[in-house]
């Protein structure tokens, strides 16, 4: 069995969707209908409006910590950072992780995305 979708609830679709409309095409996703993106291989991201007065994301709280994507090259990681920054989104510096190059970003609600080029032989998770 494979994971086939992730539903992300955001505090404001109006605020969050420009971020995802910039990021997801760079990760190989296309919008199949409003607020639904697919990789074309059976995996979907669905974005929904969170209910008012609900608790926001917490970096070290229980629940999902981050979503990680493997880049095909270090140049791809640098290009994604450049594109997001040029589009006006806050992006941190790149991290060199023993030869692997990582970008850790977060959306308006603090949901974190990792884009990493892994050096040959590097473990995706420790």
VOBA-1610 file (N, C-alpha, C; in pm, whole numbers, padded with zeros to 5 digits, always signed):
BEGIN
Unk+00084-00117+00000Unk+00000+00000+00000Unk+00089+00124+00000Unk+00052+00224-00079Unk+00127+00349-00084Unk+00039+00463-00035Unk+00102+00565+00018Unk+00027+00684+00055Unk-00025+00749-00074Unk-00153+00791-00073Unk-00209+00847-00196Unk-00249+00993-00186Unk-00258+01046-00064Unk-00288+01190-00053Unk-00254+01243+00086Unk-00236+01373+00089Unk-00221+01446+00214Unk-00316+01564+00205Unk-00398+01581+00308Unk-00487+01697+00317Unk-00426+01794+00418Unk-00399+01915+00372Unk-00344+02018+00460Unk-00451+02123+00485Unk-00480+02147+00612Unk-00572+02252+00648Unk-00492+02377+00678Unk-00530+02487+00617Unk-00459+02613+00635Unk-00553+02716+00695Unk-00496+02814+00765Unk-00580+02914+00829Unk-00644+03008+00729Unk-00582+03023+00611Unk-00638+03108+00506Unk-00597+03056+00369Unk-00693+03005+00294Unk-00663+02962+00157Unk-00610+03078+00075Unk-00665+03197+00097Unk-00624+03316+00022Unk-00477+03349+00046Unk-00431+03332+00170Unk-00291+03361+00204Unk-00199+03246+00163Unk-00242+03123+00184Unk-00155+03007+00165Unk-00141+02961+00021Unk-00244+02973-00059Unk-00237+02915-00193Unk-00130+02980-00283Unk-00102+03110-00275Unk+00008+03162-00358Unk+00141+03094-00328Unk+00165+03061-00202Unk+00287+02989-00163Unk+00292+02853-00233Unk+00185+02778-00221Unk+00181+02644-00279Unk+00177+02647-00431Unk+00115+02749-00488Unk+00112+02763-00634Unk+00251+02791-00690Unk+00340+02845-00607Unk+00479+02868-00646Unk+00564+02743-00619Unk+00545+02680-00505Unk+00629+02567-00463Unk+00596+02438-00537Unk+00471+02400-00542Unk+00437+02266-00590Unk+00476+02237-00735Unk+00463+02331-00829Unk+00509+02301-00965Unk+00659+02270-00970Unk+00736+02330-00882Unk+00880+02304-00877Unk+00911+02164-00826Unk+00812+02104-00756Unk+00829+01969-00703Unk+00765+01864-00793Unk+00717+01908-00911Unk+00660+01815-01006Unk+00510+01796-00998Unk+00440+01884-00927Unk+00295+01872-00911Unk+00222+01967-01005Unk+00103+01926-01048Unk+00016+02011-01129Unk-00120+02018-01060Unk-00185+02133-01077Unk-00317+02151-01015Unk-00421+02079-01100Unk-00492+01983-01039Unk-00593+01907-01112Unk-00731+01969-01098Unk-00754+02044-00991Unk-00873+02125-00970Unk-00840+02220-00856Unk-00923+02321-00831Unk-00886+02418-00728Unk-00848+02352-00595Unk-00734+02388-00546Unk-00676+02343-00420Unk-00643+02194-00415Unk-00634+02129-00531Unk-00593+01988-00538Unk-00480+01976-00640Unk-00368+01922-00596Unk-00249+01909-00680Unk-00208+01763-00686Unk-00157+01717-00800Unk-00116+01578-00814Unk+00022+01569-00878Unk+00089+01459-00848Unk+00216+01430-00915Unk+00194+01351-01043Unk+00069+01320-01076Unk+00036+01243-01195Unk+00058+01094-01181Unk+00101+01052-01063Unk+00127+00911-01037Unk+00042+00858-00922Unk-00072+00924-00898Unk-00164+00876-00795Unk-00151+00939-00659Unk-00065+01040-00645Unk-00050+01109-00517Unk-00106+01250-00528Unk-00180+01293-00426Unk-00246+01423-00428Unk-00220+01501-00299Unk-00210+01633-00315Unk-00218+01728-00204Unk-00353+01796-00216Unk-00426+01799-00107Unk-00554+01870-00102Unk-00542+01978+00005Unk-00586+02098-00028Unk-00580+02209+00066Unk-00722+02249+00104Unk-00745+02258+00234Unk-00876+02292+00287Unk-00864+02405+00387Unk-00971+02479+00403Unk-00978+02588+00500Unk-00996+02529+00640Unk-00908+02565+00733Unk-00922+02522+00872Unk-01040+02594+00936Unk-01098+02531+01034Unk-01207+02596+01107Unk-01151+02709+01192Unk-01229+02814+01213Unk-01182+02925+01298Unk-01154+02876+01441Unk-01066+02945+01508Unk-01033+02917+01649Unk-00976+02779+01673Unk-00909+02723+01572Unk-00841+02596+01593Unk-00694+02623+01621Unk-00629+02526+01676Unk-00489+02539+01715Unk-00397+02535+01594Unk-00297+02625+01586Unk-00203+02624+01473Unk-00096+02516+01490Unk-00017+02499+01386Unk+00095+02407+01385Unk+00197+02444+01492Unk+00253+02345+01559Unk+00362+02367+01654Unk+00482+02285+01611Unk+00596+02347+01603Unk+00718+02283+01552Unk+00748+02152+01622Unk+00742+02145+01752Unk+00775+02023+01824Unk+00656+01963+01896Unk+00536+02002+01854Unk+00415+01944+01911Unk+00382+01812+01844Unk+00287+01740+01903Unk+00243+01613+01844Unk+00182+01641+01707Unk+00199+01549+01616Unk+00145+01565+01482Unk+00257+01564+01379Unk+00223+01596+01256Unk+00321+01595+01149Unk+00428+01701+01174Unk+00553+01664+01158Unk+00662+01758+01178Unk+00697+01832+01050Unk+00718+01761+00940Unk+00746+01826+00813Unk+00729+01726+00699Unk+00725+01779+00578Unk+00720+01696+00458Unk+00855+01709+00389Unk+00916+01597+00353Unk+01047+01599+00291Unk+01042+01552+00147Unk+01109+01626+00059Unk+01118+01592-00083Unk+01264+01578-00121Unk+01293+01477-00201Unk+01428+01453-00249Unk+01450+01519-00384Unk+01544+01610-00390Unk+01579+01678-00515Unk+01672+01589-00598Unk+01673+01614-00728Unk+01759+01535-00816Unk+01902+01589-00822Unk+01922+01713-00775Unk+02057+01772-00776Unk+02062+01887-00676Unk+02184+01925-00640Unk+02203+02041-00553Unk+02154+02167-00624Unk+02172+02171-00755Unk+02127+02288-00833Unk+01976+02304-00826Unk+01904+02192-00824Unk+01758+02200-00812Unk+01717+02262-00678Unk+01785+02226-00571Unk+01756+02284-00439Unk+01781+02435-00445Unk+01893+02475-00502Unk+01926+02618-00511Unk+01824+02693-00597Unk+01778+02630-00706Unk+01680+02694-00794Unk+01546+02711-00724Unk+01504+02612-00649Unk+01377+02623-00575Unk+01387+02737-00474Unk+01499+02745-00404Unk+01518+02855-00308Unk+01510+02989-00379Unk+01579+03001-00491Unk+01581+03126-00567Unk+01441+03163-00615Unk+01369+03067-00670Unk+01234+03094-00722Unk+01140+03138-00611Unk+01144+03072-00496Unk+01056+03108-00383Unk+01092+03247-00332Unk+01221+03276-00321Unk+01266+03407-00273Unk+01228+03516-00372Unk+01246+03492-00500Unk+01211+03589-00603Unk+01061+03618-00603Unk+00981+03516-00569Unk+00836+03532-00563Unk+00792+03607-00436Unk+00888+03638-00348Unk+00857+03718-00229Unk+00834+03639-00103Unk+00863+03510-00105Unk+00844+03429+00015Unk+00973+03425+00096Unk+00958+03418+00227Unk+01074+03411+00315Unk+01135+03271+00304Unk+01264+03267+00275Unk+01334+03138+00266Unk+01464+03148+00346Unk+01494+03045+00422Unk+01617+03047+00500Unk+01738+03011+00414Unk+01854+03020+00475Unk+01977+02980+00407Unk+01976+02829+00385Unk+02052+02786+00286Unk+02068+02643+00260Unk+02156+02582+00369Unk+02136+02453+00396Unk+02216+02382+00496Unk+02294+02272+00427Unk+02425+02268+00457Unk+02510+02160+00410Unk+02510+02054+00519Unk+02457+01938+00485Unk+02447+01829+00582Unk+02543+01716+00542Unk+02670+01742+00560Unk+02770+01641+00527Unk+02772+01603+00380Unk+02760+01701+00292Unk+02759+01676+00148Unk+02621+01679+00087Unk+02518+01663+00168Unk+02381+01679+00120Unk+02343+01824+00137Unk+02259+01877+00047Unk+02220+02017+00051Unk+02071+02024+00079Unk+02033+02097+00185Unk+01894+02101+00229Unk+01841+02242+00240Unk+01712+02254+00209Unk+01636+02377+00225Unk+01517+02344+00312Unk+01502+02414+00423Unk+01390+02395+00514Unk+01305+02520+00511Unk+01185+02511+00455Unk+01095+02626+00443Unk+00968+02600+00522Unk+00891+02708+00542Unk+00762+02690+00607Unk+00660+02782+00542Unk+00534+02736+00543Unk+00427+02816+00485Unk+00376+02916+00588Unk+00271+02989+00555Unk+00218+03094+00642Unk+00169+03040+00776Unk+00134+02911+00782Unk+00088+02850+00906Unk+00200+02779+00981Unk+00322+02782+00927Unk+00434+02716+00993Unk+00452+02572+00952Unk+00375+02523+00854Unk+00394+02386+00807Unk+00526+02383+00731Unk+00611+02289+00768Unk+00748+02288+00717Unk+00765+02189+00601Unk+00845+02235+00504Unk+00882+02156+00388Unk+01033+02148+00381Unk+01084+02028+00357Unk+01227+02008+00339Unk+01249+01966+00194Unk+01342+02032+00127Unk+01384+01995-00007Unk+01533+01965+00004Unk+01572+01840-00019Unk+01712+01802+00002Unk+01765+01722-00116Unk+01887+01757-00157Unk+01963+01672-00247Unk+02053+01589-00157Unk+02037+01458-00164Unk+02116+01368-00079Unk+02242+01323-00152Unk+02355+01339-00085Unk+02481+01292-00139Unk+02473+01141-00158Unk+02542+01087-00258Unk+02540+00941-00278Unk+02573+00868-00149Unk+02487+00774-00114Unk+02506+00694+00007Unk+02447+00756+00134Unk+02401+00881+00126Unk+02344+00946+00245Unk+02206+00888+00275Unk+02175+00873+00403Unk+02045+00822+00446Unk+01940+00933+00437Unk+01820+00900+00392Unk+01711+00998+00386Unk+01665+01033+00527Unk+01654+00934+00614Unk+01623+00957+00755Unk+01724+00878+00838Unk+01755+00929+00954Unk+01850+00860+01043Unk+01777+00772+01141
//
